[in-house]
Amino acid sequence: MKITLVAVGRARRGPVEELCRDYAGRLLWTVEIVEVEPRKRFQGEALKEHEAELMSARIPDGAVVVALDERGKAQSSLTFAETFRNWRDTGRDSVCFLIGGADGLAASLRDRADLVLAFGPQTWPHMMVRVMLLEQVYRAERILAGHPYHRE
């Protein structure tokens, strides 16, 4: 499985970036983190649409697209792993996760997504979402491998 994480903004050196590297390094699946930075000064919906253009250009062809958004569906870790199993078993070997900027994702990206996923109704710092996502992807990989990392 190839995992691509497309996110708005650059990770700064520090604990959050180290945690991202740690979880990405643990994965047996290939992981690529792609950071996009808007260069133009937009606000509101115009900014979200500009970010959407930058992000859309980085989505790999044929990838399952997962948008992280507070309006999405929350999944348990076991359900998340089962979702990966279903993708794998139907020949989908590439998944692209989208994490928007401070104002969230444009509706065009949510509409394009195969799955809109939420980490609950709270608002999370975007850099923390990266860590939480990578940990859950690692957990899903371990569940599918029958590894005891995930305990019920």
VMD Tcl script that builds the backbone (N, CA, C; Angstrom):
set m [mol new atoms 456]
animate dup $m
set s [atomselect $m all]
$s set {name element resname resid chain x y z} {
  {N N MET 1 A 0.859 -1.176 0.000}
  {CA C MET 1 A 0.000 0.000 0.000}
  {C C MET 1 A 0.902 1.235 0.000}
  {N N LYS 2 A 0.540 2.203 -0.823}
  {CA C LYS 2 A 1.274 3.472 -0.854}
  {C C LYS 2 A 0.382 4.537 -0.237}
  {N N ILE 3 A 0.935 5.242 0.737}
  {CA C ILE 3 A 0.212 6.286 1.452}
  {C C ILE 3 A 0.822 7.633 1.081}
  {N N THR 4 A -0.016 8.552 0.639}
  {CA C THR 4 A 0.420 9.922 0.378}
  {C C THR 4 A -0.395 10.834 1.282}
  {N N LEU 5 A 0.285 11.694 1.991}
  {CA C LEU 5 A -0.374 12.672 2.848}
  {C C LEU 5 A -0.091 14.042 2.238}
  {N N VAL 6 A -1.122 14.708 1.731}
  {CA C VAL 6 A -0.978 16.040 1.155}
  {C C VAL 6 A -1.550 17.022 2.159}
  {N N ALA 7 A -0.711 17.941 2.619}
  {CA C ALA 7 A -1.121 18.867 3.671}
  {C C ALA 7 A -0.700 20.293 3.343}
  {N N VAL 8 A -1.524 21.224 3.773}
  {CA C VAL 8 A -1.200 22.644 3.625}
  {C C VAL 8 A -0.273 23.025 4.772}
  {N N GLY 9 A 0.819 23.696 4.459}
  {CA C GLY 9 A 1.741 24.192 5.476}
  {C C GLY 9 A 2.955 23.304 5.658}
  {N N ARG 10 A 3.997 23.901 6.171}
  {CA C ARG 10 A 5.260 23.204 6.406}
  {C C ARG 10 A 5.396 22.840 7.882}
  {N N ALA 11 A 5.850 21.634 8.127}
  {CA C ALA 11 A 6.130 21.198 9.497}
  {C C ALA 11 A 7.434 21.838 9.953}
  {N N ARG 12 A 7.402 22.377 11.127}
  {CA C ARG 12 A 8.624 22.944 11.718}
  {C C ARG 12 A 9.354 21.856 12.469}
  {N N ARG 13 A 10.654 22.020 12.574}
  {CA C ARG 13 A 11.439 21.067 13.358}
  {C C ARG 13 A 10.937 21.098 14.795}
  {N N GLY 14 A 10.838 19.931 15.381}
  {CA C GLY 14 A 10.377 19.852 16.757}
  {C C GLY 14 A 9.673 18.532 17.014}
  {N N PRO 15 A 9.024 18.430 18.161}
  {CA C PRO 15 A 8.427 17.159 18.576}
  {C C PRO 15 A 7.365 16.622 17.622}
  {N N VAL 16 A 6.517 17.485 17.073}
  {CA C VAL 16 A 5.465 17.019 16.181}
  {C C VAL 16 A 6.077 16.442 14.901}
  {N N GLU 17 A 7.035 17.133 14.339}
  {CA C GLU 17 A 7.702 16.656 13.130}
  {C C GLU 17 A 8.434 15.345 13.410}
  {N N GLU 18 A 9.045 15.232 14.593}
  {CA C GLU 18 A 9.740 13.995 14.963}
  {C C GLU 18 A 8.766 12.829 15.085}
  {N N LEU 19 A 7.584 13.087 15.661}
  {CA C LEU 19 A 6.577 12.035 15.774}
  {C C LEU 19 A 6.097 11.587 14.389}
  {N N CYS 20 A 5.922 12.527 13.488}
  {CA C CYS 20 A 5.529 12.167 12.113}
  {C C CYS 20 A 6.574 11.263 11.490}
  {N N ARG 21 A 7.833 11.653 11.613}
  {CA C ARG 21 A 8.916 10.830 11.052}
  {C C ARG 21 A 8.947 9.451 11.703}
  {N N ASP 22 A 8.715 9.406 13.023}
  {CA C ASP 22 A 8.732 8.138 13.744}
  {C C ASP 22 A 7.660 7.194 13.214}
  {N N TYR 23 A 6.413 7.642 13.133}
  {CA C TYR 23 A 5.339 6.767 12.650}
  {C C TYR 23 A 5.514 6.423 11.178}
  {N N ALA 24 A 5.918 7.377 10.364}
  {CA C ALA 24 A 6.150 7.087 8.944}
  {C C ALA 24 A 7.259 6.042 8.799}
  {N N GLY 25 A 8.278 6.145 9.641}
  {CA C GLY 25 A 9.384 5.197 9.596}
  {C C GLY 25 A 9.015 3.802 10.069}
  {N N ARG 26 A 8.026 3.691 10.937}
  {CA C ARG 26 A 7.575 2.381 11.419}
  {C C ARG 26 A 6.774 1.620 10.377}
  {N N LEU 27 A 6.112 2.340 9.516}
  {CA C LEU 27 A 5.227 1.711 8.537}
  {C C LEU 27 A 5.997 0.867 7.527}
  {N N LEU 28 A 5.451 -0.300 7.231}
  {CA C LEU 28 A 5.986 -1.115 6.139}
  {C C LEU 28 A 5.479 -0.584 4.803}
  {N N TRP 29 A 4.314 0.075 4.828}
  {CA C TRP 29 A 3.773 0.693 3.629}
  {C C TRP 29 A 4.615 1.918 3.291}
  {N N THR 30 A 4.680 2.261 2.037}
  {CA C THR 30 A 5.404 3.443 1.579}
  {C C THR 30 A 4.623 4.692 1.974}
  {N N VAL 31 A 5.323 5.678 2.519}
  {CA C VAL 31 A 4.676 6.931 2.939}
  {C C VAL 31 A 5.400 8.106 2.299}
  {N N GLU 32 A 4.610 9.006 1.733}
  {CA C GLU 32 A 5.155 10.262 1.227}
  {C C GLU 32 A 4.321 11.392 1.823}
  {N N ILE 33 A 5.009 12.354 2.418}
  {CA C ILE 33 A 4.338 13.544 2.947}
  {C C ILE 33 A 4.646 14.693 2.001}
  {N N VAL 34 A 3.578 15.249 1.434}
  {CA C VAL 34 A 3.696 16.346 0.475}
  {C C VAL 34 A 3.111 17.596 1.125}
  {N N GLU 35 A 3.917 18.625 1.239}
  {CA C GLU 35 A 3.460 19.876 1.832}
  {C C GLU 35 A 3.292 20.915 0.727}
  {N N VAL 36 A 2.156 21.587 0.743}
  {CA C VAL 36 A 1.912 22.654 -0.224}
  {C C VAL 36 A 1.743 23.959 0.540}
  {N N GLU 37 A 2.245 25.018 -0.065}
  {CA C GLU 37 A 2.153 26.337 0.560}
  {C C GLU 37 A 1.584 27.338 -0.432}
  {N N PRO 38 A 0.440 27.934 -0.092}
  {CA C PRO 38 A -0.106 28.972 -0.968}
  {C C PRO 38 A 0.848 30.169 -1.021}
  {N N ARG 39 A 1.106 30.661 -2.201}
  {CA C ARG 39 A 2.002 31.805 -2.369}
  {C C ARG 39 A 1.231 33.112 -2.547}
  {N N LYS 40 A -0.034 32.973 -2.895}
  {CA C LYS 40 A -0.842 34.169 -3.124}
  {C C LYS 40 A -1.599 34.524 -1.856}
  {N N ARG 41 A -1.930 35.774 -1.736}
  {CA C ARG 41 A -2.663 36.239 -0.551}
  {C C ARG 41 A -4.162 36.240 -0.833}
  {N N PHE 42 A -4.806 35.183 -0.363}
  {CA C PHE 42 A -6.253 35.065 -0.470}
  {C C PHE 42 A -6.823 34.948 0.930}
  {N N GLN 43 A -8.131 35.083 1.037}
  {CA C GLN 43 A -8.808 34.887 2.315}
  {C C GLN 43 A -10.090 34.116 2.084}
  {N N GLY 44 A -10.596 33.494 3.136}
  {CA C GLY 44 A -11.878 32.814 3.090}
  {C C GLY 44 A -11.949 31.724 2.044}
  {N N GLU 45 A -13.064 31.710 1.321}
  {CA C GLU 45 A -13.296 30.668 0.315}
  {C C GLU 45 A -12.267 30.711 -0.808}
  {N N ALA 46 A -11.819 31.903 -1.173}
  {CA C ALA 46 A -10.808 32.017 -2.235}
  {C C ALA 46 A -9.514 31.323 -1.814}
  {N N LEU 47 A -9.130 31.465 -0.547}
  {CA C LEU 47 A -7.934 30.795 -0.036}
  {C C LEU 47 A -8.124 29.283 -0.076}
  {N N LYS 48 A -9.275 28.801 0.386}
  {CA C LYS 48 A -9.518 27.356 0.381}
  {C C LYS 48 A -9.499 26.795 -1.041}
  {N N GLU 49 A -10.051 27.532 -1.998}
  {CA C GLU 49 A -10.037 27.066 -3.386}
  {C C GLU 49 A -8.617 27.060 -3.960}
  {N N HIS 50 A -7.823 28.074 -3.588}
  {CA C HIS 50 A -6.423 28.101 -4.038}
  {C C HIS 50 A -5.665 26.910 -3.457}
  {N N GLU 51 A -5.854 26.644 -2.161}
  {CA C GLU 51 A -5.216 25.487 -1.538}
  {C C GLU 51 A -5.685 24.194 -2.204}
  {N N ALA 52 A -6.974 24.124 -2.549}
  {CA C ALA 52 A -7.521 22.933 -3.208}
  {C C ALA 52 A -6.849 22.681 -4.552}
  {N N GLU 53 A -6.576 23.742 -5.295}
  {CA C GLU 53 A -5.876 23.589 -6.578}
  {C C GLU 53 A -4.487 23.004 -6.367}
  {N N LEU 54 A -3.773 23.547 -5.381}
  {CA C LEU 54 A -2.423 23.054 -5.091}
  {C C LEU 54 A -2.452 21.596 -4.639}
  {N N MET 55 A -3.410 21.263 -3.794}
  {CA C MET 55 A -3.508 19.897 -3.277}
  {C C MET 55 A -3.932 18.921 -4.373}
  {N N SER 56 A -4.904 19.312 -5.186}
  {CA C SER 56 A -5.399 18.431 -6.253}
  {C C SER 56 A -4.285 18.030 -7.203}
  {N N ALA 57 A -3.382 18.949 -7.462}
  {CA C ALA 57 A -2.272 18.673 -8.375}
  {C C ALA 57 A -1.321 17.613 -7.812}
  {N N ARG 58 A -1.387 17.345 -6.518}
  {CA C ARG 58 A -0.462 16.406 -5.881}
  {C C ARG 58 A -1.096 15.054 -5.553}
  {N N ILE 59 A -2.361 14.877 -5.896}
  {CA C ILE 59 A -3.033 13.603 -5.648}
  {C C ILE 59 A -2.582 12.603 -6.717}
  {N N PRO 60 A -2.016 11.474 -6.299}
  {CA C PRO 60 A -1.568 10.478 -7.283}
  {C C PRO 60 A -2.739 9.920 -8.094}
  {N N ASP 61 A -2.494 9.663 -9.362}
  {CA C ASP 61 A -3.509 9.064 -10.229}
  {C C ASP 61 A -3.955 7.726 -9.648}
  {N N GLY 62 A -5.254 7.507 -9.634}
  {CA C GLY 62 A -5.807 6.234 -9.193}
  {C C GLY 62 A -5.883 6.041 -7.694}
  {N N ALA 63 A -5.422 7.015 -6.913}
  {CA C ALA 63 A -5.422 6.872 -5.455}
  {C C ALA 63 A -6.835 7.021 -4.896}
  {N N VAL 64 A -7.115 6.278 -3.837}
  {CA C VAL 64 A -8.298 6.528 -3.027}
  {C C VAL 64 A -8.056 7.870 -2.343}
  {N N VAL 65 A -9.025 8.760 -2.379}
  {CA C VAL 65 A -8.854 10.087 -1.788}
  {C C VAL 65 A -9.645 10.159 -0.484}
  {N N VAL 66 A -8.942 10.504 0.601}
  {CA C VAL 66 A -9.558 10.633 1.915}
  {C C VAL 66 A -9.340 12.063 2.400}
  {N N ALA 67 A -10.433 12.773 2.606}
  {CA C ALA 67 A -10.365 14.148 3.109}
  {C C ALA 67 A -10.577 14.130 4.612}
  {N N LEU 68 A -9.675 14.779 5.335}
  {CA C LEU 68 A -9.874 14.911 6.777}
  {C C LEU 68 A -10.624 16.208 7.028}
  {N N ASP 69 A -11.792 16.078 7.645}
  {CA C ASP 69 A -12.673 17.220 7.820}
  {C C ASP 69 A -13.596 16.948 9.012}
  {N N GLU 70 A -13.851 17.975 9.794}
  {CA C GLU 70 A -14.685 17.799 10.988}
  {C C GLU 70 A -16.108 17.344 10.655}
  {N N ARG 71 A -16.544 17.534 9.417}
  {CA C ARG 71 A -17.880 17.090 9.003}
  {C C ARG 71 A -17.888 15.639 8.564}
  {N N GLY 72 A -16.722 14.996 8.606}
  {CA C GLY 72 A -16.606 13.628 8.135}
  {C C GLY 72 A -17.115 12.616 9.131}
  {N N LYS 73 A -16.893 11.361 8.792}
  {CA C LYS 73 A -17.335 10.246 9.609}
  {C C LYS 73 A -16.175 9.772 10.488}
  {N N ALA 74 A -16.449 9.632 11.769}
  {CA C ALA 74 A -15.447 9.076 12.682}
  {C C ALA 74 A -15.483 7.553 12.554}
  {N N GLN 75 A -14.316 6.925 12.601}
  {CA C GLN 75 A -14.228 5.474 12.537}
  {C C GLN 75 A -13.393 4.976 13.698}
  {N N SER 76 A -13.757 3.826 14.221}
  {CA C SER 76 A -12.897 3.172 15.203}
  {C C SER 76 A -11.634 2.714 14.488}
  {N N SER 77 A -10.620 2.384 15.252}
  {CA C SER 77 A -9.376 1.889 14.655}
  {C C SER 77 A -9.612 0.589 13.890}
  {N N LEU 78 A -10.458 -0.284 14.433}
  {CA C LEU 78 A -10.747 -1.547 13.746}
  {C C LEU 78 A -11.494 -1.307 12.434}
  {N N THR 79 A -12.428 -0.372 12.429}
  {CA C THR 79 A -13.154 -0.046 11.202}
  {C C THR 79 A -12.215 0.592 10.184}
  {N N PHE 80 A -11.320 1.446 10.654}
  {CA C PHE 80 A -10.333 2.075 9.775}
  {C C PHE 80 A -9.467 1.003 9.118}
  {N N ALA 81 A -9.017 0.031 9.901}
  {CA C ALA 81 A -8.219 -1.072 9.351}
  {C C ALA 81 A -9.037 -1.866 8.336}
  {N N GLU 82 A -10.300 -2.109 8.632}
  {CA C GLU 82 A -11.169 -2.846 7.714}
  {C C GLU 82 A -11.365 -2.075 6.409}
  {N N THR 83 A -11.410 -0.747 6.504}
  {CA C THR 83 A -11.514 0.093 5.316}
  {C C THR 83 A -10.294 -0.116 4.423}
  {N N PHE 84 A -9.101 -0.143 5.030}
  {CA C PHE 84 A -7.880 -0.423 4.265}
  {C C PHE 84 A -7.934 -1.818 3.637}
  {N N ARG 85 A -8.418 -2.785 4.408}
  {CA C ARG 85 A -8.526 -4.158 3.885}
  {C C ARG 85 A -9.422 -4.173 2.638}
  {N N ASN 86 A -10.548 -3.487 2.713}
  {CA C ASN 86 A -11.469 -3.445 1.572}
  {C C ASN 86 A -10.812 -2.793 0.356}
  {N N TRP 87 A -10.095 -1.694 0.573}
  {CA C TRP 87 A -9.396 -1.051 -0.546}
  {C C TRP 87 A -8.384 -2.012 -1.159}
  {N N ARG 88 A -7.576 -2.618 -0.287}
  {CA C ARG 88 A -6.546 -3.551 -0.761}
  {C C ARG 88 A -7.166 -4.703 -1.532}
  {N N ASP 89 A -8.227 -5.279 -0.985}
  {CA C ASP 89 A -8.845 -6.457 -1.586}
  {C C ASP 89 A -9.575 -6.150 -2.890}
  {N N THR 90 A -9.848 -4.881 -3.155}
  {CA C THR 90 A -10.482 -4.500 -4.422}
  {C C THR 90 A -9.477 -3.873 -5.383}
  {N N GLY 91 A -8.173 -4.058 -5.076}
  {CA C GLY 91 A -7.125 -3.618 -5.988}
  {C C GLY 91 A -6.718 -2.165 -5.864}
  {N N ARG 92 A -7.170 -1.490 -4.827}
  {CA C ARG 92 A -6.785 -0.095 -4.616}
  {C C ARG 92 A -5.549 -0.096 -3.716}
  {N N ASP 93 A -4.375 0.178 -4.278}
  {CA C ASP 93 A -3.134 0.069 -3.501}
  {C C ASP 93 A -2.495 1.414 -3.196}
  {N N SER 94 A -3.231 2.493 -3.443}
  {CA C SER 94 A -2.716 3.835 -3.176}
  {C C SER 94 A -3.812 4.666 -2.513}
  {N N VAL 95 A -3.458 5.289 -1.383}
  {CA C VAL 95 A -4.408 6.119 -0.644}
  {C C VAL 95 A -3.777 7.485 -0.422}
  {N N CYS 96 A -4.538 8.527 -0.709}
  {CA C CYS 96 A -4.068 9.898 -0.527}
  {C C CYS 96 A -4.955 10.596 0.495}
  {N N PHE 97 A -4.344 11.030 1.588}
  {CA C PHE 97 A -5.047 11.770 2.632}
  {C C PHE 97 A -4.826 13.262 2.422}
  {N N LEU 98 A -5.882 14.054 2.609}
  {CA C LEU 98 A -5.815 15.507 2.425}
  {C C LEU 98 A -6.089 16.206 3.743}
  {N N ILE 99 A -5.158 17.083 4.141}
  {CA C ILE 99 A -5.318 17.900 5.340}
  {C C ILE 99 A -5.221 19.352 4.914}
  {N N GLY 100 A -6.309 20.079 5.083}
  {CA C GLY 100 A -6.373 21.466 4.635}
  {C C GLY 100 A -5.642 22.426 5.550}
  {N N GLY 101 A -5.784 23.689 5.223}
  {CA C GLY 101 A -5.161 24.746 6.009}
  {C C GLY 101 A -6.019 25.151 7.192}
  {N N ALA 102 A -5.716 26.299 7.753}
  {CA C ALA 102 A -6.384 26.780 8.961}
  {C C ALA 102 A -7.890 26.946 8.784}
  {N N ASP 103 A -8.334 27.209 7.569}
  {CA C ASP 103 A -9.767 27.395 7.315}
  {C C ASP 103 A -10.448 26.110 6.854}
  {N N GLY 104 A -9.719 25.007 6.819}
  {CA C GLY 104 A -10.304 23.736 6.417}
  {C C GLY 104 A -10.179 23.479 4.929}
  {N N LEU 105 A -10.873 22.451 4.478}
  {CA C LEU 105 A -10.824 22.047 3.073}
  {C C LEU 105 A -11.948 22.701 2.276}
  {N N ALA 106 A -11.660 22.969 1.028}
  {CA C ALA 106 A -12.687 23.467 0.113}
  {C C ALA 106 A -13.702 22.358 -0.131}
  {N N ALA 107 A -14.937 22.768 -0.372}
  {CA C ALA 107 A -16.001 21.799 -0.663}
  {C C ALA 107 A -15.651 20.937 -1.867}
  {N N SER 108 A -14.923 21.489 -2.832}
  {CA C SER 108 A -14.557 20.726 -4.031}
  {C C SER 108 A -13.699 19.507 -3.678}
  {N N LEU 109 A -12.837 19.624 -2.667}
  {CA C LEU 109 A -12.022 18.474 -2.248}
  {C C LEU 109 A -12.862 17.460 -1.480}
  {N N ARG 110 A -13.744 17.943 -0.609}
  {CA C ARG 110 A -14.625 17.019 0.117}
  {C C ARG 110 A -15.502 16.247 -0.860}
  {N N ASP 111 A -16.005 16.943 -1.881}
  {CA C ASP 111 A -16.872 16.299 -2.869}
  {C C ASP 111 A -16.117 15.265 -3.699}
  {N N ARG 112 A -14.855 15.501 -3.931}
  {CA C ARG 112 A -14.028 14.586 -4.728}
  {C C ARG 112 A -13.617 13.343 -3.943}
  {N N ALA 113 A -13.633 13.437 -2.620}
  {CA C ALA 113 A -13.098 12.377 -1.768}
  {C C ALA 113 A -13.951 11.108 -1.813}
  {N N ASP 114 A -13.273 9.975 -1.742}
  {CA C ASP 114 A -13.940 8.685 -1.600}
  {C C ASP 114 A -14.441 8.494 -0.178}
  {N N LEU 115 A -13.760 9.141 0.771}
  {CA C LEU 115 A -14.122 9.069 2.186}
  {C C LEU 115 A -13.796 10.411 2.824}
  {N N VAL 116 A -14.716 10.919 3.626}
  {CA C VAL 116 A -14.457 12.119 4.430}
  {C C VAL 116 A -14.385 11.630 5.865}
  {N N LEU 117 A -13.229 11.809 6.480}
  {CA C LEU 117 A -12.914 11.241 7.785}
  {C C LEU 117 A -12.742 12.346 8.810}
  {N N ALA 118 A -13.272 12.122 10.012}
  {CA C ALA 118 A -13.115 13.079 11.111}
  {C C ALA 118 A -12.463 12.397 12.300}
  {N N PHE 119 A -11.683 13.147 13.020}
  {CA C PHE 119 A -11.141 12.687 14.299}
  {C C PHE 119 A -11.987 13.283 15.422}
  {N N GLY 120 A -13.277 13.187 15.286}
  {CA C GLY 120 A -14.209 13.706 16.283}
  {C C GLY 120 A -14.600 15.140 15.981}
  {N N PRO 121 A -15.490 15.693 16.805}
  {CA C PRO 121 A -16.005 17.039 16.541}
  {C C PRO 121 A -15.066 18.173 16.973}
  {N N GLN 122 A -14.006 17.857 17.678}
  {CA C GLN 122 A -13.086 18.898 18.122}
  {C C GLN 122 A -12.273 19.443 16.953}
  {N N THR 123 A -11.748 20.627 17.152}
  {CA C THR 123 A -10.803 21.200 16.198}
  {C C THR 123 A -9.404 20.854 16.685}
  {N N TRP 124 A -8.599 20.284 15.787}
  {CA C TRP 124 A -7.238 19.875 16.127}
  {C C TRP 124 A -6.239 20.716 15.359}
  {N N PRO 125 A -5.077 21.015 15.973}
  {CA C PRO 125 A -4.023 21.690 15.210}
  {C C PRO 125 A -3.629 20.812 14.022}
  {N N HIS 126 A -3.442 21.431 12.876}
  {CA C HIS 126 A -3.190 20.671 11.655}
  {C C HIS 126 A -1.952 19.794 11.743}
  {N N MET 127 A -0.922 20.252 12.437}
  {CA C MET 127 A 0.281 19.428 12.569}
  {C C MET 127 A 0.008 18.214 13.458}
  {N N MET 128 A -0.846 18.373 14.473}
  {CA C MET 128 A -1.207 17.232 15.317}
  {C C MET 128 A -2.031 16.218 14.529}
  {N N VAL 129 A -2.858 16.693 13.611}
  {CA C VAL 129 A -3.657 15.787 12.780}
  {C C VAL 129 A -2.730 14.882 11.982}
  {N N ARG 130 A -1.626 15.415 11.513}
  {CA C ARG 130 A -0.664 14.583 10.776}
  {C C ARG 130 A -0.191 13.422 11.638}
  {N N VAL 131 A 0.185 13.721 12.876}
  {CA C VAL 131 A 0.678 12.681 13.780}
  {C C VAL 131 A -0.423 11.665 14.060}
  {N N MET 132 A -1.621 12.161 14.388}
  {CA C MET 132 A -2.731 11.269 14.706}
  {C C MET 132 A -3.062 10.373 13.508}
  {N N LEU 133 A -3.052 10.942 12.323}
  {CA C LEU 133 A -3.338 10.165 11.123}
  {C C LEU 133 A -2.274 9.097 10.897}
  {N N LEU 134 A -1.011 9.479 10.954}
  {CA C LEU 134 A 0.058 8.505 10.729}
  {C C LEU 134 A 0.032 7.390 11.770}
  {N N GLU 135 A -0.301 7.734 13.017}
  {CA C GLU 135 A -0.412 6.689 14.042}
  {C C GLU 135 A -1.553 5.745 13.709}
  {N N GLN 136 A -2.677 6.263 13.263}
  {CA C GLN 136 A -3.822 5.414 12.934}
  {C C GLN 136 A -3.557 4.559 11.693}
  {N N VAL 137 A -2.837 5.087 10.737}
  {CA C VAL 137 A -2.458 4.292 9.564}
  {C C VAL 137 A -1.527 3.160 10.005}
  {N N TYR 138 A -0.554 3.495 10.879}
  {CA C TYR 138 A 0.335 2.455 11.406}
  {C C TYR 138 A -0.470 1.403 12.172}
  {N N ARG 139 A -1.401 1.848 12.989}
  {CA C ARG 139 A -2.236 0.928 13.766}
  {C C ARG 139 A -3.042 0.022 12.817}
  {N N ALA 140 A -3.596 0.596 11.763}
  {CA C ALA 140 A -4.355 -0.197 10.784}
  {C C ALA 140 A -3.463 -1.251 10.138}
  {N N GLU 141 A -2.260 -0.844 9.776}
  {CA C GLU 141 A -1.320 -1.795 9.175}
  {C C GLU 141 A -1.024 -2.938 10.144}
  {N N ARG 142 A -0.819 -2.611 11.403}
  {CA C ARG 142 A -0.519 -3.628 12.420}
  {C C ARG 142 A -1.728 -4.537 12.657}
  {N N ILE 143 A -2.928 -3.970 12.684}
  {CA C ILE 143 A -4.137 -4.788 12.847}
  {C C ILE 143 A -4.244 -5.783 11.705}
  {N N LEU 144 A -4.054 -5.312 10.476}
  {CA C LEU 144 A -4.166 -6.192 9.311}
  {C C LEU 144 A -3.097 -7.274 9.300}
  {N N ALA 145 A -1.953 -6.989 9.926}
  {CA C ALA 145 A -0.868 -7.970 9.996}
  {C C ALA 145 A -1.046 -8.936 11.175}
  {N N GLY 146 A -2.068 -8.701 12.008}
  {CA C GLY 146 A -2.271 -9.558 13.175}
  {C C GLY 146 A -1.293 -9.292 14.299}
  {N N HIS 147 A -0.664 -8.151 14.288}
  {CA C HIS 147 A 0.325 -7.766 15.300}
  {C C HIS 147 A -0.386 -7.281 16.556}
  {N N PRO 148 A 0.169 -7.530 17.730}
  {CA C PRO 148 A -0.507 -7.133 18.981}
  {C C PRO 148 A -0.413 -5.643 19.348}
  {N N TYR 149 A 0.109 -4.789 18.459}
  {CA C TYR 149 A 0.197 -3.349 18.772}
  {C C TYR 149 A -1.165 -2.819 19.214}
  {N N HIS 150 A -2.229 -3.216 18.502}
  {CA C HIS 150 A -3.573 -2.767 18.858}
  {C C HIS 150 A -4.185 -3.780 19.819}
  {N N ARG 151 A -4.593 -3.303 20.960}
  {CA C ARG 151 A -5.243 -4.168 21.948}
  {C C ARG 151 A -6.670 -3.687 22.150}
  {N N GLU 152 A -7.579 -4.633 22.202}
  {CA C GLU 152 A -8.981 -4.267 22.422}
  {C C GLU 152 A -9.272 -4.224 23.897}
}
mol reanalyze $m
mol bondsrecalc $m
mol representation Tube
mol addrep $m
